[in-house]
């Protein structure tokens, strides 16, 4: 956003928070989907550390292109995944993904996403109210 007097840093923080929540949701649902896959190791990310890392990096001023029809993959390198993919198959430990843990993670992430969305809606309502009152 160009005018920091209106938007401040709030929108940047909220936007990054929603991005991190969406990425974590994809990881958790991937863990659930691969629950019965032999040798699959569950992946997750630390919400707080990832958001802090995203906030420390300056926002890109312009998108760089290597070719006129190419766009860069924004933000993929910022996420640290905990876990690794194993080449060794252990047939005695197929239950590497705990469904209860993953469902708790999914609910926790959903609550964070919904509360962040509510913050965004309230910020927009404040701006709308200010605009409406200023027009009188």
SULJOGI-V730529 format. One record per residue. SS is DSSP state (@ for helix, = for strand, . for the rest). PSI is psi in whole degrees, 0 to 359 (NA if undefined). NEAR is the number of other C-alpha atoms within 8 Angstrom. Layout:
ss:psi:near
SS:PSI:NEAR
SS:PSI:NEAR
//
This chain:
ss:psi:near
.:142:4
.:326:3
.:101:7
@:345:8
@:327:5
@:312:5
@:327:9
.:203:8
.:354:7
@:313:7
@:325:9
@:316:7
@:315:9
@:317:12
@:315:8
@:321:11
@:318:11
@:322:11
@:315:8
@:318:11
@:319:13
@:318:9
@:318:8
@:322:12
@:316:11
@:321:8
@:316:10
@:315:13
@:329:9
@:321:8
@:316:13
@:319:10
@:328:7
.:22:8
.:323:12
.:7:7
.:128:7
.:128:8
.:3:13
.:134:11
.:127:11
.:147:9
.:150:11
=:169:10
.:154:10
.:112:7
@:310:9
@:313:6
@:320:7
@:317:13
@:318:11
@:318:8
@:320:9
@:325:9
@:334:9
@:335:6
.:137:6
.:146:5
.:144:4
.:136:5
.:318:4
.:154:4
.:130:7
.:147:6
.:139:9
.:340:6
.:154:6
.:334:5
.:4:5
.:142:7
.:145:9
.:156:7
.:103:5
.:126:4
.:1:6
@:328:6
@:358:5
@:345:8
.:126:8
.:127:8
.:133:8
=:127:7
.:166:8
.:161:8
.:126:7
.:140:8
.:340:5
.:132:5
.:123:7
.:99:8
.:349:7
.:348:4
.:69:6
.:348:10
.:49:7
.:338:10
.:117:11
.:115:8
@:324:8
@:315:6
@:316:7
@:322:12
@:323:8
@:315:8
@:320:9
@:316:11
@:316:8
@:315:8
@:322:11
@:319:10
@:317:8
@:317:9
@:314:12
@:321:8
@:325:8
@:319:11
@:320:10
@:321:8
@:318:9
@:316:10
@:321:8
@:321:8
@:319:8
@:323:8
@:322:8
@:315:8
@:318:8
@:317:8
@:317:8
@:319:8
@:315:8
@:316:8
@:328:7
@:337:6
.:354:5
.:NA:4
//
